[in-house]
């Protein structure tokens, strides 16, 4: 085998190695992680959609404001 073919094969294997470990493997890992997160989120949504036990109704408190809409207005004077 001539030296030029060996050199070419080394370069091809190096580029293939870099492609697999620097691009393909991270893409596969990220895809798995995103799928797992979607499954977890869908599982959580399924748990939330199940009917939950009813709590005793609480009396509603209403806070009445003594201020009317006119009292919220601040008079503005232009300064020259």
TIMI-2910 file (N, C-alpha, C, CB; in pm, 1 decimal, decimal comma, always signed):
<rs>
+----------+----------+----------+----------+----------+----------+----------+----------+----------+----------+----------+----------+------+
!      n_x !      n_y !      n_z !     ca_x !     ca_y !     ca_z !      c_x !      c_y !      c_z !     cb_x !     cb_y !     cb_z ! resn !
+----------+----------+----------+----------+----------+----------+----------+----------+----------+----------+----------+----------+------+
!    +84,2 !   -118,2 !     +0,0 !     +0,0 !     +0,0 !     +0,0 !    +88,4 !   +124,2 !     +0,0 !    -95,6 !     +0,0 !   +121,8 !  Unk !
!    +62,8 !   +212,1 !    -93,2 !   +145,3 !   +334,0 !    -96,1 !   +114,5 !   +425,5 !    +23,0 !   +122,6 !   +410,5 !   -228,0 !  Unk !
!   +208,0 !   +505,7 !    +51,8 !   +198,0 !   +598,9 !   +164,5 !    +82,7 !   +697,2 !   +146,1 !   +329,0 !   +675,5 !   +181,5 !  Unk !
!    +54,9 !   +737,4 !    +25,8 !    -54,0 !   +832,7 !     +1,0 !   -190,5 !   +771,3 !    +34,3 !    -51,7 !   +879,1 !   -146,0 !  Unk !
!   -210,1 !   +642,4 !     +7,4 !   -336,7 !   +576,3 !    +41,8 !   -352,7 !   +565,0 !   +193,3 !   -344,0 !   +436,3 !    -22,7 !  Unk !
!   -246,4 !   +532,2 !   +260,6 !   -251,2 !   +523,5 !   +407,9 !   -284,8 !   +660,3 !   +466,3 !   -115,4 !   +471,8 !   +465,6 !  Unk !
!   -219,2 !   +762,2 !   +415,6 !   -246,1 !   +898,7 !   +462,5 !   -392,3 !   +937,2 !   +436,9 !   -151,5 !   +999,4 !   +392,9 !  Unk !
!   -443,1 !   +903,5 !   +319,2 !   -583,1 !   +932,1 !   +285,1 !   -678,8 !   +858,3 !   +379,2 !   -612,0 !   +892,4 !   +138,7 !  Unk !
!   -653,9 !   +730,8 !   +404,9 !   -739,2 !   +652,7 !   +495,3 !   -736,0 !   +707,6 !   +637,9 !   -695,5 !   +506,1 !   +495,3 !  Unk !
!   -620,5 !   +749,6 !   +682,5 !   -609,2 !   +808,5 !   +816,6 !   -693,9 !   +935,0 !   +824,8 !   -461,0 !   +840,3 !   +850,9 !  Unk !
!   -687,4 !  +1017,7 !   +723,4 !   -767,5 !  +1140,4 !   +721,8 !   -916,2 !  +1108,2 !   +718,2 !   -729,8 !  +1227,8 !   +601,5 !  Unk !
!   -956,9 !  +1011,1 !   +637,8 !  -1097,4 !   +972,4 !   +629,1 !  -1146,9 !   +918,4 !   +763,6 !  -1117,5 !   +867,0 !   +518,5 !  Unk !
!  -1069,3 !   +831,1 !   +827,0 !  -1110,3 !   +777,4 !   +956,8 !  -1114,1 !   +885,3 !  +1064,9 !  -1016,1 !   +665,5 !   +998,9 !  Unk !
!  -1020,0 !   +977,7 !  +1057,9 !  -1020,7 !  +1088,6 !  +1154,1 !  -1145,9 !  +1175,2 !  +1137,1 !   -894,0 !  +1175,0 !  +1137,4 !  Unk !
!  -1180,7 !  +1206,7 !  +1012,4 !  -1300,8 !  +1287,2 !   +987,9 !  -1427,5 !  +1211,3 !  +1028,4 !  -1308,6 !  +1327,7 !   +839,5 !  Unk !
!  -1430,7 !  +1081,7 !  +1001,3 !  -1544,1 !  +1000,2 !  +1042,5 !  -1555,8 !   +995,9 !  +1194,9 !  -1530,8 !   +858,4 !   +986,4 !  Unk !
!  -1444,0 !   +981,4 !  +1262,8 !  -1441,0 !   +982,3 !  +1409,3 !  -1494,2 !  +1114,7 !  +1464,0 !  -1297,7 !   +957,6 !  +1460,2 !  Unk !
!  -1444,6 !  +1224,3 !  +1407,9 !  -1489,8 !  +1356,1 !  +1454,5 !  -1638,1 !  +1376,1 !  +1427,8 !  -1409,4 !  +1467,4 !  +1386,7 !  Unk !
!  -1687,7 !  +1331,1 !  +1314,4 !  -1829,0 !  +1344,3 !  +1281,2 !  -1915,0 !  +1266,4 !  +1380,7 !  -1855,3 !  +1295,3 !  +1137,9 !  Unk !
!  -1874,3 !  +1143,3 !  +1409,4 !  -1953,9 !  +1059,1 !  +1498,9 !  -1952,8 !  +1115,0 !  +1640,7 !  -1901,0 !   +914,7 !  +1498,5 !  Unk !
!  -1837,1 !  +1146,8 !  +1694,6 !  -1828,1 !  +1184,9 !  +1834,8 !  -1855,9 !  +1332,6 !  +1861,5 !  -1693,2 !  +1150,8 !  +1886,1 !  Unk !
!  -1843,9 !  +1417,4 !  +1761,5 !  -1870,1 !  +1559,4 !  +1783,9 !  -2004,0 !  +1606,6 !  +1729,4 !  -1761,2 !  +1640,4 !  +1722,6 !  Unk !
!  -2068,2 !  +1526,0 !  +1645,6 !  -2196,3 !  +1567,5 !  +1589,8 !  -2305,1 !  +1463,9 !  +1613,6 !  -2182,4 !  +1594,0 !  +1441,5 !  Unk !
!  -2283,6 !  +1343,4 !  +1566,2 !  -2388,2 !  +1242,5 !  +1569,4 !  -2423,9 !  +1199,9 !  +1711,5 !  -2345,5 !  +1122,1 !  +1489,3 !  Unk !
!  -2326,4 !  +1170,6 !  +1793,6 !  -2352,8 !  +1127,2 !  +1930,9 !  -2424,7 !  +1235,3 !  +2012,9 !  -2221,7 !  +1089,1 !  +1999,3 !  Unk !
!  -2383,2 !  +1362,6 !  +2010,7 !  -2459,2 !  +1464,5 !  +2084,1 !  -2602,5 !  +1480,6 !  +2032,7 !  -2387,5 !  +1597,6 !  +2075,6 !  Unk !
!  -2624,6 !  +1467,9 !  +1903,0 !  -2759,8 !  +1479,8 !  +1848,7 !  -2846,7 !  +1365,9 !  +1900,5 !  -2757,2 !  +1479,9 !  +1694,1 !  Unk !
!  -2793,5 !  +1244,9 !  +1901,4 !  -2869,5 !  +1129,2 !  +1951,4 !  -2900,7 !  +1146,1 !  +2099,2 !  -2791,2 !   +997,9 !  +1928,4 !  Unk !
!  -2802,9 !  +1187,1 !  +2178,4 !  -2825,0 !  +1207,2 !  +2322,6 !  -2929,5 !  +1315,6 !  +2348,0 !  -2693,0 !  +1244,5 !  +2392,5 !  Unk !
!  -2919,6 !  +1426,2 !  +2275,6 !  -3015,0 !  +1535,6 !  +2292,8 !  -3154,9 !  +1492,8 !  +2253,0 !  -2972,4 !  +1657,1 !  +2211,1 !  Unk !
!  -3167,1 !  +1416,5 !  +2144,9 !  -3297,8 !  +1368,0 !  +2101,5 !  -3359,6 !  +1278,0 !  +2207,3 !  -3285,9 !  +1292,9 !  +1968,5 !  Unk !
!  -3281,7 !  +1188,3 !  +2264,3 !  -3332,3 !  +1101,3 !  +2371,2 !  -3377,6 !  +1182,5 !  +2491,6 !  -3224,9 !  +1000,7 !  +2413,7 !  Unk !
!  -3297,7 !  +1280,4 !  +2529,4 !  -3330,4 !  +1361,5 !  +2646,0 !  -3459,0 !  +1440,4 !  +2623,6 !  -3215,2 !  +1456,6 !  +2678,6 !  Unk !
!  -3475,7 !  +1498,3 !  +2505,4 !  -3596,6 !  +1575,4 !  +2475,5 !  -3718,5 !  +1484,2 !  +2474,6 !  -3583,0 !  +1648,0 !  +2340,1 !  Unk !
!  -3705,7 !  +1365,1 !  +2415,2 !  -3817,7 !  +1270,0 !  +2416,0 !  -3855,9 !  +1231,0 !  +2557,2 !  -3782,6 !  +1145,1 !  +2335,8 !  Unk !
!  -3756,0 !  +1206,3 !  +2642,4 !  -3783,6 !  +1169,3 !  +2781,3 !  -3853,3 !  +1283,2 !  +2854,4 !  -3653,6 !  +1131,2 !  +2854,2 !  Unk !
!  -3811,2 !  +1405,4 !  +2830,6 !  -3875,4 !  +1520,1 !  +2895,2 !  -4019,2 !  +1534,8 !  +2849,0 !  -3797,6 !  +1648,8 !  +2866,3 !  Unk !
!  -4046,8 !  +1510,7 !  +2719,4 !  -4184,1 !  +1516,4 !  +2669,7 !  -4269,4 !  +1407,9 !  +2734,4 !  -4186,8 !  +1501,9 !  +2517,0 !  Unk !
!  -4213,1 !  +1286,5 !  +2747,2 !  -4287,8 !  +1179,1 !  +2813,0 !  -4318,9 !  +1214,6 !  +2957,4 !  -4209,4 !  +1047,9 !  +2807,3 !  Unk !
!  -4219,8 !  +1269,6 !  +3027,9 !  -4242,1 !  +1309,4 !  +3167,1 !  -4348,5 !  +1417,9 !  +3176,1 !  -4111,4 !  +1358,5 !  +3230,7 !  Unk !
!  -4343,5 !  +1513,4 !  +3084,6 !  -4440,7 !  +1622,3 !  +3086,6 !  -4580,7 !  +1568,8 !  +3055,3 !  -4401,1 !  +1732,4 !  +2985,5 !  Unk !
!  -4591,4 !  +1479,4 !  +2957,6 !  -4721,8 !  +1422,4 !  +2924,3 !  -4773,9 !  +1337,1 !  +3038,9 !  -4713,1 !  +1338,9 !  +2796,0 !  Unk !
!  -4686,1 !  +1265,7 !  +3107,5 !  -4727,2 !  +1188,4 !  +3224,5 !  -4777,3 !  +1279,5 !  +3334,9 !  -4611,5 !  +1102,9 !  +3275,6 !  Unk !
!  -4710,6 !  +1390,5 !  +3354,8 !  -4754,6 !  +1487,8 !  +3455,4 !  -4887,0 !  +1550,1 !  +3418,0 !  -4650,4 !  +1596,6 !  +3473,8 !  Unk !
!  -4906,6 !  +1574,9 !  +3288,7 !  -5034,1 !  +1631,1 !  +3243,2 !  -5146,6 !  +1529,7 !  +3264,4 !  -5025,9 !  +1672,4 !  +3093,7 !  Unk !
!  -5117,5 !  +1402,3 !  +3243,1 !  -5218,0 !  +1298,2 !  +3263,5 !  -5258,8 !  +1288,2 !  +3408,8 !  -5166,0 !  +1164,3 !  +3215,4 !  Unk !
!  -5162,2 !  +1304,5 !  +3498,9 !  -5192,9 !  +1300,9 !  +3642,0 !  -5276,5 !  +1421,1 !  +3681,7 !  -5064,0 !  +1296,5 !  +3725,1 !  Unk !
!  -5249,8 !  +1535,8 !  +3621,3 !  -5324,8 !  +1655,9 !  +3656,8 !  -5466,6 !  +1650,3 !  +3603,5 !  -5254,7 !  +1779,7 !  +3604,1 !  Unk !
!  -5488,3 !  +1581,0 !  +3492,5 !  -5621,9 !  +1578,1 !  +3434,0 !  -5714,4 !  +1482,2 !  +3507,5 !  -5613,9 !  +1539,6 !  +3288,0 !  Unk !
!  -5658,2 !  +1394,6 !  +3591,9 !  -5743,4 !  +1305,2 !  +3669,9 !  -5816,8 !  +1387,1 !  +3774,5 !  -5660,4 !  +1191,4 !  +3736,5 !  Unk !
!  -5942,3 !  +1348,9 !  +3803,8 !  -6017,0 !  +1426,4 !  +3903,3 !  -5950,6 !  +1417,7 !  +4039,9 !  -6162,2 !  +1377,1 !  +3912,1 !  Unk !
!  -5938,9 !  +1532,4 !  +4101,8 !  -5878,1 !  +1537,8 !  +4232,9 !  -5988,4 !  +1549,6 !  +4337,2 !  -5778,3 !  +1655,8 !  +4243,3 !  Unk !
!  -5960,7 !  +1507,2 !  +4460,1 !  -6063,8 !  +1515,4 !  +4564,1 !  -6109,0 !  +1659,1 !  +4585,7 !  -6012,0 !  +1456,6 !  +4695,7 !  Unk !
!  -6237,8 !  +1674,0 !  +4607,1 !  -6295,6 !  +1806,9 !  +4625,4 !  -6266,7 !  +1857,3 !  +4766,4 !  -6447,9 !  +1804,4 !  +4599,0 !  Unk !
!  -6231,9 !  +1983,5 !  +4774,3 !  -6211,1 !  +2047,0 !  +4903,9 !  -6342,9 !  +2109,0 !  +4949,3 !  -6097,9 !  +2154,5 !  +4896,8 !  Unk !
!  -6353,1 !  +2132,6 !  +5077,8 !  -6472,9 !  +2198,3 !  +5130,4 !  -6476,2 !  +2340,0 !  +5075,8 !  -6474,8 !  +2198,2 !  +5287,3 !  Unk !
!  -6592,9 !  +2386,5 !  +5032,3 !  -6599,6 !  +2523,2 !  +4978,8 !  -6567,8 !  +2625,0 !  +5086,6 !  -6738,2 !  +2551,5 !  +4919,4 !  Unk !
!  -6486,0 !  +2719,8 !  +5049,3 !  -6448,9 !  +2826,0 !  +5142,1 !  -6535,8 !  +2948,1 !  +5115,4 !  -6298,1 !  +2861,4 !  +5129,1 !  Unk !
!  -6567,6 !  +3020,2 !  +5221,3 !  -6643,5 !  +3144,1 !  +5198,6 !  -6556,4 !  +3245,3 !  +5125,7 !  -6694,4 !  +3203,5 !  +5332,8 !  Unk !
!  -6615,1 !  +3312,5 !  +5031,5 !  -6538,9 !  +3411,7 !  +4955,9 !  -6536,1 !  +3542,6 !  +5032,3 !  -6598,9 !  +3432,4 !  +4815,2 !  Unk !
!  -6418,7 !  +3600,5 !  +5035,0 !  -6404,1 !  +3729,8 !  +5101,5 !  -6397,5 !  +3836,5 !  +4994,8 !  -6277,7 !  +3733,8 !  +5192,9 !  Unk !
!  -6474,2 !  +3939,9 !  +5014,0 !  -6470,5 !  +4051,0 !  +4919,5 !  -6412,9 !  +4172,7 !  +4989,8 !  -6612,0 !  +4081,5 !  +4862,5 !  Unk !
!  -6314,0 !  +4225,8 !  +4926,7 !  -6252,4 !  +4347,2 !  +4981,7 !  -6313,5 !  +4465,4 !  +4909,3 !  -6095,2 !  +4345,9 !  +4966,6 !  Unk !
!  -6387,2 !  +4542,1 !  +4983,6 !  -6448,1 !  +4658,7 !  +4920,2 !  -6353,7 !  +4777,0 !  +4935,3 !  -6587,8 !  +4690,5 !  +4982,1 !  Unk !
!  -6337,4 !  +4845,2 !  +4829,5 !  -6250,7 !  +4960,6 !  +4829,4 !  -6334,8 !  +5084,7 !  +4860,3 !  -6176,8 !  +4974,6 !  +4693,3 !  Unk !
!  -6284,4 !  +5167,9 !  +4949,6 !  -6356,6 !  +5290,5 !  +4981,7 !  -6329,3 !  +5398,5 !  +4878,8 !  -6318,7 !  +5340,0 !  +5120,5 !  Unk !
!  -6224,6 !  +5379,3 !  +4798,6 !  -6192,7 !  +5477,9 !  +4696,9 !  -6276,2 !  +5452,4 !  +4572,6 !  -6042,8 !  +5475,0 !  +4663,1 !  Unk !
!  -6320,4 !  +5555,6 !  +4514,8 !  -6391,1 !  +5545,6 !  +4388,4 !  -6294,8 !  +5572,0 !  +4275,6 !  -6509,4 !  +5643,1 !  +4382,9 !  Unk !
!  -6338,9 !  +5560,2 !  +4154,5 !  -6249,2 !  +5583,9 !  +4042,5 !  -6197,2 !  +5727,2 !  +4038,3 !  -6319,2 !  +5551,5 !  +3913,3 !  Unk !
!  -6274,1 !  +5820,5 !  +4085,8 !  -6230,5 !  +5960,0 !  +4082,0 !  -6116,8 !  +5984,0 !  +4180,6 !  -6347,8 !  +6053,7 !  +4112,9 !  Unk !
!  -6111,5 !  +5909,2 !  +4289,0 !  -6006,4 !  +5929,1 !  +4388,0 !  -5874,0 !  +5867,7 !  +4343,8 !  -6048,6 !  +5870,2 !  +4521,2 !  Unk !
!  -5877,4 !  +5780,6 !  +4244,8 !  -5754,1 !  +5722,2 !  +4194,0 !  -5679,9 !  +5819,1 !  +4102,7 !  -5784,0 !  +5593,0 !  +4119,6 !  Unk !
!  -5748,2 !  +5919,2 !  +4053,8 !  -5689,3 !  +6012,6 !  +3960,1 !  -5603,8 !  +6113,1 !  +4033,9 !  -5797,1 !  +6083,4 !  +3879,1 !  Unk !
!  -5482,3 !  +6135,0 !  +3983,9 !  -5393,5 !  +6237,4 !  +4042,3 !  -5393,7 !  +6354,3 !  +3946,6 !  -5246,1 !  +6183,0 !  +4066,6 !  Unk !
!  -5425,4 !  +6472,1 !  +4001,0 !  -5430,2 !  +6592,9 !  +3920,7 !  -5290,1 !  +6629,8 !  +3877,1 !  -5495,4 !  +6708,5 !  +3998,4 !  Unk !
!  -5273,4 !  +6660,8 !  +3750,9 !  -5142,5 !  +6688,5 !  +3695,7 !  -5139,2 !  +6831,9 !  +3644,8 !  -5107,7 !  +6589,0 !  +3583,1 !  Unk !
!  -5034,8 !  +6904,3 !  +3688,5 !  -5017,4 !  +7039,5 !  +3639,2 !  -4887,4 !  +7044,7 !  +3561,8 !  -5018,4 !  +7143,0 !  +3755,0 !  Unk !
!  -4892,6 !  +7108,5 !  +3449,1 !  -4773,8 !  +7118,1 !  +3367,5 !  -4681,6 !  +7225,3 !  +3424,5 !  -4810,3 !  +7149,0 !  +3221,4 !  Unk !
!  -4553,6 !  +7192,8 !  +3437,7 !  -4454,1 !  +7286,6 !  +3489,5 !  -4377,7 !  +7342,4 !  +3370,9 !  -4357,2 !  +7217,8 !  +3592,5 !  Unk !
!  -4368,2 !  +7477,2 !  +3365,7 !  -4297,0 !  +7540,8 !  +3254,6 !  -4164,7 !  +7594,6 !  +3299,8 !  -4379,8 !  +7652,3 !  +3193,8 !  Unk !
+----------+----------+----------+----------+----------+----------+----------+----------+----------+----------+----------+----------+------+
</rs>
